[in-house]
């Protein structure tokens, strides 16, 4: 039977039950957490048959001015095919921190026209807590996939579009911490201006989560109803486009379709000195 995800988030029990599905692809999208202690090292473990999805060196614009900006359609398609992913694959993506960088991969696939993908709720920590096995990573040969990409531009916002939205007081939600939003704590990227996009609102990505997992549908509905009572179009921003995708995932879980992610996010906005900021 060909596996299909019915929801943008799946449980570790669901994944364990479907581990042997013939079209299942498991992606490990782990990246270091911004500001984390890089000295702490543990032996890397993965879910069985997981393939590493390299957000920091492969699945981005390698010549981009700012970190993590999206790759071209051609580049994305070629590199996804190299991972053995087909048009009829069912993808589950996770990371080692719970739900941190995995939503970025989910969003990227949506941007490039693929929807049979879900984020593993709680990631590797919850998988381990459930008593499910892990293995040391292995490099294995895979057959080239037949994945085809198509660009869904409505999910992406560029700086000039975000500036217009800011001037029009449209709803821009910032996933960084409140300390960074109000410039009460320094940006992790050296010499970057602190503050936020004028007229944007703070919605730290951690507020959508509990114990490293996404909150329930009901809790997320309450949260979005509070910040967006009129169900307006939403633009999500963060430091460099990673945790903004946690907000996008939360919005998708509760049924919103009218959202996009600011690709350059605060790193681009604060680097361009002609752009206004608030603190």
VOGU-3710 file (C-alpha; in Angstrom, 3 decimals, decimal comma):
1> xxxxxxxxxx> 0,000/0,000/0,000  1,278/3,467/-0,873  1,469/5,658/2,210  -0,102/9,121/2,317  0,030/11,743/5,046  -3,376/13,100/6,000  -1,991/15,768/8,316  1,070/18,072/8,307  2,214/16,600/11,644  2,438/12,894/12,493
11> xxxxxxxxxx> 3,171/11,097/15,762  6,102/8,804/16,480  3,613/5,950/16,903  2,228/6,591/13,412  5,715/6,566/11,917  6,725/3,414/13,772  3,592/1,641/12,530  4,346/2,631/8,935  8,126/2,155/8,909  7,972/-0,552/6,249
21> xxxxxxxxxx> 5,768/1,314/3,769  7,351/0,958/0,333  7,158/4,654/-0,571  8,230/6,050/2,831  11,222/8,400/2,917  12,477/9,600/6,321  14,529/12,788/6,312  16,805/13,939/9,138  16,875/17,740/8,888  18,928/18,474/12,010
31> xxxxxxxxxx> 20,907/21,711/12,213  22,606/23,292/15,252  20,331/25,558/17,254  21,213/29,246/16,949  23,145/30,314/20,041  23,561/26,737/21,338  26,761/25,519/22,983  28,734/23,928/20,144  31,117/22,197/22,558  28,522/19,647/23,658
41> xxxxxxxxxx> 28,783/16,680/21,323  26,887/13,411/21,436  27,283/10,454/19,145  24,897/10,999/16,252  21,925/8,641/16,040  19,163/8,422/13,452  15,861/6,692/12,896  16,329/3,572/10,761  16,698/4,322/7,031  16,742/8,089/7,586
51> xxxxxxxxxx> 18,503/10,187/4,952  20,240/13,426/5,922  18,665/16,528/4,385  21,384/19,174/4,504  19,734/22,558/5,012  22,993/24,383/5,658  25,098/23,294/2,679  22,831/21,845/-0,020  19,182/22,890/0,171  19,640/26,645/-0,055
61> xxxxxxxxxx> 20,890/29,275/-2,463  24,594/28,409/-2,187  25,521/31,783/-3,709  22,991/33,735/-1,671  23,920/36,904/0,209  21,975/35,828/3,290  21,824/32,473/5,114  19,179/29,839/4,358  17,536/31,565/1,383  15,648/29,179/-0,886
71> xxxxxxxxxx> 17,374/27,424/-3,793  16,233/27,550/-7,389  13,602/25,084/-8,571  16,220/23,306/-10,707  18,699/22,964/-7,850  16,045/21,709/-5,433  14,723/19,150/-7,901  18,195/17,810/-8,736  19,298/17,462/-5,105  15,994/15,899/-3,998
81> xxxxxxxxxx> 16,294/13,327/-6,784  19,793/12,496/-5,493  18,220/11,481/-2,179  16,118/8,860/-3,983  12,854/10,762/-3,624  10,108/10,117/-6,161  6,943/11,961/-7,068  4,923/9,262/-5,268  7,115/9,198/-2,132  5,650/9,859/1,306
91> xxxxxxxxxx> 8,088/11,959/3,334  8,363/12,276/7,105  10,924/14,817/8,270  12,351/15,195/11,775  15,203/16,832/13,672  17,194/16,108/16,822  15,797/19,091/18,755  12,095/18,211/18,658  10,430/20,531/16,156  13,017/23,123/15,137
101> xxxxxxxxxx> 14,441/22,844/11,626  12,156/20,083/10,303  9,293/22,506/9,485  11,687/24,345/7,150  11,982/21,186/5,041  8,205/20,671/5,117  7,760/24,263/3,910  10,426/23,945/1,196  8,688/20,909/-0,270  5,387/22,813/-0,255
111> xxxxxxxxxx> 7,085/25,750/-1,999  8,206/23,328/-4,692  4,787/21,787/-5,185  4,988/18,612/-3,066  2,412/17,971/-0,338  2,778/14,312/0,721  5,081/15,298/3,582  4,675/15,618/7,348  6,776/16,708/10,324  7,443/14,131/13,030
121> xxxxxxxxxx> 5,999/15,632/16,197  8,680/15,800/18,871  11,376/14,593/16,510  14,143/12,287/17,661  13,745/13,054/21,407  10,115/11,868/21,393  11,025/8,872/19,209  13,600/7,813/21,812  11,237/8,490/24,723  8,744/6,113/23,132
131> xxxxxxxxxx> 11,408/3,391/23,254  11,857/3,132/19,498  15,242/2,123/18,110  17,864/4,376/16,573  21,002/3,571/14,589  24,305/5,246/13,820  24,114/7,052/10,462  25,339/5,166/7,412  26,055/6,392/3,906  24,082/4,207/1,561
141> xxxxxxxxxx> 23,719/4,282/-2,185  20,240/5,181/-3,397  18,720/5,122/-6,850  18,035/8,538/-8,347  14,423/9,562/-7,812  11,973/11,025/-10,319  10,825/13,955/-8,128  9,622/16,967/-10,109  9,467/20,467/-8,649  7,048/23,278/-9,439
151> xxxxxxxxxx> 7,402/26,672/-7,761  4,501/27,870/-5,574  5,525/31,512/-5,229  2,641/32,529/-2,988  4,303/30,831/-0,015  7,380/33,078/-0,235  7,737/36,797/0,449  10,717/38,942/-0,535  11,911/42,092/1,219  10,161/44,611/-1,018
161> xxxxxxxxxx> 6,857/42,768/-0,510  7,379/42,690/3,258  8,198/46,430/3,285  4,931/47,116/1,476  3,055/44,892/3,937  4,710/46,715/6,849  3,727/50,109/5,447  0,157/48,856/4,964  0,101/47,446/8,522  -0,585/43,929/7,302
171> xxxxxxxxxx> -0,038/41,077/9,749  3,657/40,169/10,101  4,462/37,690/12,881  8,036/37,288/14,154  9,089/33,878/15,505  12,217/35,080/17,336  12,313/35,452/21,116  10,696/38,545/22,624  14,140/39,628/23,818  15,435/39,733/20,262
181> xxxxxxxxxx> 12,200/41,253/18,953  12,493/44,214/21,353  16,320/44,410/21,068  16,668/43,578/24,761  19,135/40,827/23,909  21,747/40,794/21,121  21,293/39,061/17,815  23,349/35,850/17,541  24,787/37,106/14,250  27,534/39,577/15,035
191> xxxxxxxxxx> 26,961/43,272/14,289  23,356/42,739/13,180  20,956/45,497/14,195  18,467/44,607/16,902  14,724/45,204/16,875  11,915/44,243/14,532  10,128/45,076/11,297  7,852/48,088/11,871  4,237/47,093/12,609  5,162/43,430/13,074
201> xxxxxxxxxx> 4,069/41,409/16,124  5,972/38,981/18,300  4,970/35,305/18,267  7,963/33,252/19,499  7,971/29,817/17,896  8,249/28,211/21,344  4,722/29,411/22,141  3,416/26,912/19,586  5,149/24,052/21,367  5,099/22,131/24,620
211> xxxxxxxxxx> 7,751/19,608/25,646  9,413/19,930/22,206  6,194/18,980/20,402  3,646/21,080/18,564  0,669/21,904/20,749  -2,744/20,394/20,104  -4,990/21,636/17,303  -7,273/23,257/19,878  -4,399/25,091/21,589  -3,021/26,293/18,260
221> xxxxxxxxxx> -6,481/27,473/17,198  -6,732/29,559/20,369  -3,280/31,012/19,792  -3,915/32,019/16,184  -7,389/33,331/17,016  -5,747/35,650/19,534  -3,053/37,039/17,199  -5,194/36,944/14,062  -8,866/37,274/15,041  -9,888/38,438/11,556
231> xxxxxxxxxx> -8,122/35,587/9,729  -5,950/37,998/7,751  -3,129/37,052/5,408  -0,037/36,333/7,554  3,661/36,795/6,821  6,020/34,855/9,093  9,548/36,038/9,817  12,385/34,965/12,140  16,178/35,213/12,232  16,995/33,610/8,880
241> xxxxxxxxxx> 13,898/31,727/7,713  14,096/28,554/9,818  11,751/29,005/12,806  9,312/31,144/10,793  8,407/27,785/9,266  7,323/26,544/12,724  4,672/29,275/12,610  3,754/28,222/9,065  3,365/24,633/10,237  1,154/25,717/13,129
251> xxxxxxxxxx> -0,992/27,781/10,785  -1,357/24,829/8,416  -2,331/22,522/11,292  -5,298/24,734/12,169  -6,374/25,147/8,542  -4,912/28,485/7,434  -3,847/28,683/3,800  -3,290/32,448/3,525  0,270/32,629/4,859  3,798/33,034/3,567
261> xxxxxxxxxx> 7,357/33,074/4,923  9,739/36,010/4,564  12,701/34,246/3,020  15,484/36,646/4,067  13,867/37,320/7,466  15,562/39,508/10,075  19,095/38,809/8,827  18,317/40,443/5,493  16,081/43,172/6,896  18,584/44,288/9,545
271> xxxxxxxxx> 21,534/44,051/7,132  19,953/46,460/4,683  20,530/49,751/6,419  18,014/51,617/4,282  15,185/49,604/5,868  13,455/50,974/8,986  13,397/49,123/12,305  11,477/49,412/15,559  12,626/48,400/19,045
//
